[in-house]
Amino acid sequence: MNLTPTATCSVVFPYFSPVLHKLSIRNYAIIEELEISFCDRMNIITGETGAGKSILLGALSLILGDRADTKVLYDEEEKCIIEADFEITKKEFKTFFEAHELDYETHTIVRREINQSGKSRAFVNDTPVTLSVLKELGEKLVNLHSQHETLDLVKSGFQLRIVDVLAKTKPLLEDYRKKFYQYKKDSAVLQGLTEQWKVLRPKWITCSFSLRNWQKQSWKRASRTC
């Protein structure tokens, strides 16, 4: 089933410039298969109570990193697949993609799969990502406002962005963000090397001890020969 809305309820893109072009949903809640195409202007989805508007937002929330289980499956014998096509052009997205070693594309495909056992996998441009990375990207892509949701004005992240805009510190912020992401990558490498050293150190001690003993024995044999 294809649905082309005339304009988005509850979905806004306030301070970044990503555009959601298409949302594909398969085997989710009461939806067997659905594809929605959006225009690059305002879109509105309307319907009576119980028509399924909140279900669409629930599917979109999974793309943004929300947790899920087998309760979301329309058919418990099949896996659920939700895919969103975003157009992104902001420079800070490229920085984010580079920091997480993802392929940067202006048309970015975000996919979430939930299998029959409730386990999920997430992909960005066909590259597997962790749920935390997906959530971090989702916060940059979409800002959801719905009933009982806290508005951005009380979020510290939004407040800091306002301060950065007023202070005109965007170049400084971009430089800091690149260095911070590099620091995180280097820290992960250092942690890996530290763990390897913990494993190899006992072997190194044993080999060093054996080498010293062998050298002592060699010197003794050489002395006797002389």
Order of alpha helices (4+ residues) and beta strands (2+ residues): beta-beta-beta-beta-alpha-beta-alpha-beta-beta-beta-alpha-beta-alpha-alpha
